[in-house]
Amino acid sequence: MKKTLCMLAMVAGAVPAFAADTDWGAGADDASFKAMLKSGFHEKGMAKLTRLDQDETQAFCSDPKHLDAKETSKMRDKIEADNKAAIKWPSDGKFIGDWKAGEKIAQSGRGLTSTDKPGQVNGGNCYNCHQISPKEISFGTIGPPLVGYGKLRPNNEETIRYTWGRIYDAKAFNACSNMPRGGHMGILTEDQIRNLMALLLDPQSPVNQ
């Protein structure tokens, strides 16, 4: 089985975290508890304790009381809107790159781990959660299969912008999506996103054969 590192783990550091406004019981939100929690983790290489820190989106989705709660739907809508507003579109207007390079990115799970060196090029590790190329036999099922992604969708601006946005920041479309914010969190570069776009949308890509 190929070495994997889910992008989600790269974003969150694969550590437990707690929202600031929880009501999980007395003491669960006090400073001593947070200090105890933090003391259970140690920095190693690129894996820093700052991965315990959460932004508004992560804190909201870490709190179980917000799970499908009708009273928090407005907050969920706000989080999605904020993430959507933060999406950075291609600086040169070019959305599609090289699907062959995209396949390599999708296969790679390197980067941002405790054993990686600074400057290591991050992979997307897309196969850890998705079936993409029909020829690849090792893939995860956390996310939906992407086989035939471009062939099953209209070749128009809406599809292109949606796909870019979804890779850049999936939480713009689903506040508590399990898919990490590849562009928003700096995991993937603009060129890498272009190449993943090609993997999904290029008619010559094995995804669409």
C-alpha positions as CSV (number, residue, x, y, z in Angstrom):
1,M,0.0,0.0,0.0
2,K,1.5,3.3,-1.0
3,K,2.5,5.7,1.7
4,T,-0.3,8.1,2.4
5,L,-0.9,11.3,4.3
6,C,-4.4,12.7,4.0
7,M,-4.3,16.4,3.2
8,L,-6.8,16.9,6.0
9,A,-4.1,15.6,8.4
10,M,-1.7,18.1,6.9
11,V,-4.0,20.9,7.5
12,A,-5.0,20.0,11.0
13,G,-1.8,18.3,12.0
14,A,-3.9,15.2,12.9
15,V,-4.4,16.4,16.4
16,P,-7.6,16.7,18.5
17,A,-8.8,20.3,19.1
18,F,-11.6,22.0,20.9
19,A,-13.7,25.0,20.2
20,A,-13.6,28.0,22.4
21,D,-17.3,28.2,23.0
22,T,-18.1,24.6,23.9
23,D,-20.3,23.5,26.8
24,W,-18.8,20.0,27.3
25,G,-18.7,20.4,31.1
26,A,-17.0,22.3,33.9
27,G,-13.4,23.1,33.2
28,A,-13.4,22.0,29.6
29,D,-12.7,25.5,28.4
30,D,-10.4,26.9,31.1
31,A,-6.8,27.8,30.7
32,S,-5.5,24.8,32.8
33,F,-7.3,22.3,30.6
34,K,-6.0,23.9,27.4
35,A,-2.5,23.9,28.9
36,M,-2.9,20.2,29.8
37,L,-4.1,19.4,26.3
38,K,-1.2,21.2,24.7
39,S,1.4,19.5,27.0
40,G,0.3,16.2,25.5
41,F,1.9,17.1,22.1
42,H,5.5,17.8,21.1
43,E,6.9,19.6,18.2
44,K,8.9,17.5,15.8
45,G,10.3,18.8,12.6
46,M,7.7,20.7,10.6
47,A,4.9,19.5,12.9
48,K,4.5,22.5,15.2
49,L,2.2,23.1,18.2
50,T,0.6,25.9,16.2
51,R,-1.4,23.1,14.5
52,L,-3.5,23.0,17.7
53,D,-4.6,26.6,17.0
54,Q,-7.9,26.8,15.2
55,D,-9.5,29.5,13.0
56,E,-13.2,30.2,13.1
57,T,-14.1,27.5,10.6
58,Q,-12.2,24.8,12.4
59,A,-13.5,25.8,15.8
60,F,-17.1,25.8,14.6
61,C,-16.8,22.3,13.0
62,S,-15.0,20.8,16.0
63,D,-17.9,21.6,18.3
64,P,-20.5,18.7,18.1
65,K,-23.3,20.9,19.2
66,H,-23.1,22.6,15.7
67,L,-23.5,19.3,13.8
68,D,-26.6,19.7,11.7
69,A,-28.1,22.1,14.3
70,K,-30.8,24.3,12.7
71,E,-30.0,27.1,15.1
72,T,-26.4,27.3,13.8
73,S,-27.4,27.3,10.1
74,K,-26.8,31.1,9.8
75,M,-23.3,30.7,11.2
76,R,-22.6,27.9,8.8
77,D,-23.8,30.1,5.9
78,K,-21.4,32.9,7.1
79,I,-18.5,30.5,7.3
80,E,-19.1,29.3,3.8
81,A,-19.5,32.9,2.5
82,D,-16.2,33.9,4.3
83,N,-14.3,31.0,2.8
84,K,-15.7,31.6,-0.6
85,A,-14.7,35.3,-0.5
86,A,-11.2,34.2,0.4
87,I,-10.7,32.0,-2.7
88,K,-7.8,33.3,-4.9
89,W,-8.4,32.8,-8.5
90,P,-5.5,32.2,-11.0
91,S,-3.3,35.3,-11.1
92,D,-2.9,35.0,-14.9
93,G,-6.5,33.8,-15.6
94,K,-5.2,30.3,-16.6
95,F,-7.1,27.5,-14.9
96,I,-5.8,24.4,-16.7
97,G,-2.3,23.0,-16.5
98,D,-0.7,19.6,-17.2
99,W,-2.7,16.5,-16.3
100,K,0.4,14.4,-16.1
101,A,1.9,16.7,-13.5
102,G,-1.5,16.6,-11.8
103,E,-1.4,12.8,-11.5
104,K,1.9,13.0,-9.8
105,I,0.6,15.5,-7.3
106,A,-2.5,13.4,-6.7
107,Q,-0.3,10.4,-6.0
108,S,2.1,12.1,-3.6
109,G,1.5,12.3,0.1
110,R,4.7,14.0,1.0
111,G,5.1,17.4,2.7
112,L,4.3,19.0,6.0
113,T,5.0,15.8,8.1
114,S,7.4,15.5,11.0
115,T,9.8,13.7,8.8
116,D,9.7,16.2,5.9
117,K,12.3,18.9,5.5
118,P,11.4,22.6,5.0
119,G,11.1,23.2,1.3
120,Q,9.8,19.8,0.5
121,V,7.2,20.0,-2.3
122,N,3.8,19.1,-0.9
123,G,1.7,16.5,-2.6
124,G,-2.1,16.6,-2.8
125,N,-2.5,12.9,-1.8
126,C,-5.9,13.0,-3.5
127,Y,-6.0,9.2,-3.9
128,N,-6.1,8.8,-0.2
129,C,-9.8,10.0,-0.3
130,H,-10.9,9.6,-3.9
131,Q,-10.9,7.2,-6.8
132,I,-9.5,9.3,-9.7
133,S,-7.9,7.4,-12.5
134,P,-9.7,4.1,-13.2
135,K,-6.3,2.4,-13.6
136,E,-5.3,3.1,-10.0
137,I,-6.3,0.2,-7.7
138,S,-5.3,1.9,-4.4
139,F,-7.6,4.7,-3.3
140,G,-9.7,5.8,-0.4
141,T,-13.5,6.3,-0.2
142,I,-13.8,9.2,2.2
143,G,-14.6,11.4,-0.7
144,P,-16.7,10.7,-3.8
145,P,-15.1,8.9,-6.9
146,L,-13.9,11.4,-9.5
147,V,-13.6,9.0,-12.4
148,G,-15.1,10.7,-15.5
149,Y,-15.2,14.0,-13.6
150,G,-14.8,16.2,-16.7
151,K,-16.7,13.9,-19.1
152,L,-19.8,14.0,-16.8
153,R,-19.9,17.8,-16.5
154,P,-20.5,20.6,-19.0
155,N,-17.3,22.2,-20.3
156,N,-18.1,25.7,-19.2
157,E,-16.9,28.5,-17.0
158,E,-19.2,27.4,-14.1
159,T,-17.7,23.9,-14.0
160,I,-14.1,25.3,-14.2
161,R,-14.6,27.9,-11.4
162,Y,-16.5,25.5,-9.2
163,T,-13.7,22.9,-9.5
164,W,-11.0,25.5,-8.8
165,G,-12.9,26.8,-5.8
166,R,-13.5,23.3,-4.5
167,I,-9.8,22.4,-4.6
168,Y,-8.7,25.8,-3.2
169,D,-11.2,25.8,-0.3
170,A,-13.8,23.1,-0.1
171,K,-15.3,24.7,3.0
172,A,-16.7,27.5,0.8
173,F,-19.2,25.0,-0.4
174,N,-19.7,22.9,2.8
175,A,-18.5,24.5,6.0
176,C,-17.6,21.3,7.6
177,S,-16.4,19.3,4.6
178,N,-13.8,16.7,5.3
179,M,-11.8,17.9,2.3
180,P,-9.0,20.2,3.3
181,R,-8.5,23.7,2.1
182,G,-5.6,23.0,-0.3
183,G,-5.1,26.5,-1.5
184,H,-6.4,28.4,1.5
185,M,-4.0,26.7,3.9
186,G,-1.0,27.0,1.6
187,I,-0.7,23.3,1.0
188,L,-0.9,23.6,-2.8
189,T,0.5,26.2,-5.0
190,E,-1.4,27.9,-7.8
191,D,0.5,25.8,-10.4
192,Q,-0.3,22.6,-8.5
193,I,-4.0,23.5,-8.5
194,R,-3.8,24.1,-12.2
195,N,-2.3,20.7,-12.8
196,L,-5.0,19.0,-10.6
197,M,-7.6,20.9,-12.6
198,A,-6.2,19.4,-15.8
199,L,-6.2,15.9,-14.3
200,L,-9.9,16.3,-13.6
201,L,-11.0,18.2,-16.7
202,D,-8.6,17.6,-19.6
203,P,-10.3,15.3,-22.2
204,Q,-6.9,13.6,-22.6
205,S,-6.6,12.8,-18.9
206,P,-7.1,9.1,-17.9
207,V,-9.8,10.3,-15.6
208,N,-12.0,11.1,-18.7
209,Q,-11.1,8.1,-20.9
